[in-house]
Amino acid sequence: MGKLTTLKVKNAPTGRHSDGDGLLLLVKDSGARSWVLRIQANGVRRDFGLGSVDLSTRSPAAAAEAERIPILQRKMLNLAEAREKAEAYRRIAKAGLDPIEERRKAMVRVPTFEKAAKECHEALKKGWRNKRHTDSWLACLDAYAFPAIGAKSVDVVEGPQVRDLLAPIWIAKPETARRVLQRIGAVLDFAHVQGWRTSETSLKSVRKGLPRQPKVERHFPAMPYADVPDFVTELRGQPETVGRMALLFLIATAARSGEVRNARWSHIDREAKLWHRPAPLMKAGVAHTVTLNQLALDILDRAKDLRGDEKDPLLFPGVRNRALSDMTLLKILRDADQPYTPHGFRSSFRDFAAEKMPTIPDPVAEAALAHAVPDKTIAAYKRTQFLELRRKLLDGWGNFLMRAGKVVKLAVSA
């Protein structure tokens, strides 16, 4: 039982007055009153302030409002609250923690979800290269999340609120809804790291409160394989540009756009006619080797003139020797009035393999595209033979592409 009473606190003269267990009432000459706790932590005795004395008579509403504020964050304390706060710090010290540091953490101001999202975006965008993604990341939340939870303190945002804001677009705009969910999760995880939330966030339960989204098949517009040779001939007959060479190399190797745009000369084994693509270059994060047909080799021979003085130059460098934009390759197709995408040539190649080279097993064609192939399939052909089968397939594709343009040479730079 403490030594002080509310009346003693109100009438105490200038000086220090003990309530017991290290809790002191400090009264200054001016009459100002505050609470001080004397405590021993890690073998050192120290005094630190708990807050000002609150002598007011609170209304029920004011009392309820005060209860919403965690005790360690309250700055105006009546006698009961001062004892409660002092006891909380005693427990902290007994646990071997630093009360001063814990008080600092407790005083951290928790931002709204919108402010936390903007700070999260600012921190994450430093690692993003795609400006379109950088701009759309926050715009997506602004459109669908901020109206519902933007003004809420980030530490009180929970699954049911997220589910409710996603419900109107979950079926109507499934891909957008998934992006919103993923980005809300990123913001809440960021808030936990910043100390604004007490625990990590799992939003898996949100999906359980929403209907199953319809499965949507995504297909990249692909040029019919029978039309590709004529298109290749058209490209080879035009003035040579870095973008056209990159697109031709993409078609010849059935590679992904990012793999071609970020390919470097150190990846090429010209003598063995191989392109060794390191794991960071690959979508699946697994290193992969591509055999190079004659068309691909011809393009590389022409691209040698582009080599700069960098330590490990790109095959097809863009402005300031940076990787080309994906839009560069797409623009070549659009300028040729073709409604297809660079990625679609992988489908063209796959259709060619199935219809024109049916003796090549399907797993070989899948391996040529860097798709996952069961180990037992590779074992059935032996690794060396498996690579040679892929070479046969890519060589067949290269010969097919040059079929309509055997007499057409790459044009001289304009």
Long-range contacts (C-beta under 8 A, 24 or more apart in sequence): 2-79, 2-83, 4-79, 5-79, 6-55, 6-78, 6-79, 9-33, 9-53, 9-55, 9-79, 10-55, 19-79, 19-82, 19-83, 21-86, 21-87, 21-90, 22-86, 22-90, 23-82, 23-83, 23-86, 25-53, 35-77, 35-82, 35-85, 35-86, 37-85, 37-86, 37-89, 39-89, 39-90, 39-93, 39-99, 40-93, 41-93, 41-98, 41-99, 42-96, 42-98, 46-100, 48-99, 48-100, 48-103, 50-77, 50-82, 50-85, 50-86, 50-89, 51-75, 51-76, 51-77, 51-82, 51-85, 52-76, 52-77, 53-77, 53-78, 53-82, 54-78, 54-81, 70-106, 72-102, 72-103, 72-106, 72-107, 73-106, 73-107, 105-195, 108-195, 108-196, 110-153, 110-154, 110-155, 110-196, 111-153, 111-154, 111-196, 112-150, 112-151, 112-152, 112-153, 112-154, 113-145, 113-146, 113-149, 113-150, 113-151, 113-152, 113-153, 113-154, 113-157, 113-187, 114-146, 114-150, 114-151, 115-154, 116-154, 116-187, 116-190, 116-191, 116-194, 116-196, 117-141, 117-145, 117-146, 117-150, 117-183, 117-187, 119-190, 119-194, 120-186, 120-187, 120-190, 120-191, 123-190, 124-186, 124-190, 137-183, 140-176, 140-179, 140-180, 140-183, 141-180, 141-183, 141-184, 141-187, 144-169, 144-176, 144-177, 144-180, 145-180, 145-183, 145-184, 154-187, 154-188, 154-191, 154-196, 154-197, 155-191, 155-196, 155-197, 155-198, 157-184, 157-188, 159-203, 159-205, 159-206, 159-209, 160-209, 162-203, 162-206, 163-206, 163-209, 163-210, 166-206, 166-210, 167-210, 170-210, 170-211, 170-213, 171-211, 171-213, 171-214, 174-213, 174-214, 174-216, 175-216, 177-213, 178-213, 181-206, 181-207, 219-347, 220-340, 220-341, 220-343, 220-344, 220-346, 220-347, 221-339, 221-340, 221-341, 221-344, 222-340, 222-341, 222-344, 222-345, 222-346, 222-347, 222-348, 222-351, 223-338, 223-340, 223-344, 223-345, 223-348, 224-348, 224-351, 225-348, 225-349, 225-351, 225-352, 225-355, 225-356, 228-345, 228-348, 228-352, 228-400, 228-401, 229-400, 229-401, 229-402, 229-403, 229-404, 229-405, 230-404, 231-336, 231-338, 232-295, 232-401, 232-402, 232-404, 232-405, 233-404, 233-405, 233-408, 234-336, 235-332, 235-336, 236-405, 236-408, 236-409, 236-410, 236-411, 237-405, 237-408, 237-411, 238-411, 239-411, 239-412, 239-413, 239-414, 240-302, 240-410, 240-411, 240-412, 240-413, 240-414, 242-306, 242-316, 242-317, 242-318, 242-324, 243-316, 243-324, 243-328, 243-329, 243-331, 243-332, 244-332, 245-299, 245-302, 245-303, 245-316, 246-315, 246-316, 246-324, 246-328, 246-329, 247-329, 247-332, 247-333, 247-342, 248-295, 248-299, 249-296, 249-299, 249-300, 249-303, 249-315, 249-316, 250-329, 250-342, 250-345, 251-345, 251-348, 251-401, 252-293, 252-295, 252-296, 252-299, 252-397, 252-398, 252-401, 253-290, 253-292, 253-293, 253-296, 253-394, 254-345, 254-346, 254-349, 254-350, 254-368, 254-369, 254-394, 254-397, 255-290, 255-346, 256-283, 256-343, 256-346, 256-370, 257-326, 257-329, 257-342, 257-343, 258-283, 258-326, 260-315, 260-316, 260-329, 261-314, 261-316, 261-323, 261-324, 261-325, 261-326, 261-329, 262-314, 262-323, 263-314, 263-315, 263-316, 264-312, 264-313, 264-314, 264-315, 265-307, 265-312, 265-313, 265-314, 265-315, 266-312, 268-292, 268-300, 268-315, 270-297, 270-300, 273-297, 273-391, 277-370, 282-370, 283-370, 284-370, 284-372, 286-370, 288-370, 289-387, 290-368, 290-370, 290-394, 291-387, 291-390, 291-391, 291-394, 291-395, 292-394, 293-394, 293-395, 293-397, 293-398, 293-399, 294-395, 294-398, 294-399, 294-402, 295-398, 295-401, 295-402, 296-398, 298-410, 299-410, 302-410, 349-397, 352-397, 352-400, 353-393, 353-397, 356-396, 356-400, 357-392, 357-393, 357-396, 360-389, 360-392, 360-393, 360-396, 361-389, 364-389, 364-390, 364-393, 365-393, 368-393, 368-394
